[in-house]
Amino acid sequence: MQKPYVVMWKVTISLGAAIGHANPANPPTILVEAADTALYQANQDGRNRIKLAKHFNG
């Protein structure tokens, strides 16, 4: 008799987010850059972290 094959997965996630409104003075790229910076900080802080961009004036 064949033994069942068991797969055990461990998934971790870090998120960076920014909230704001894009307009001609603040293009969407600024929002993306702010979220990217927050993601970098979440990764630096360890696994399973969520960081919201601070001082975003979008």
C-alpha angles and dihedrals in degrees: 000000000000119000117235114258111237122200117196117194127190113196124186127183137192121193135197120194139179127190123204147104122270116223135156091279092047111034121200091257090071090056091048091049091051091051090047091053090050090050091052089052092048090053091049091052093056140254126337097019132146121200128185117207112254127222095009110168099190 
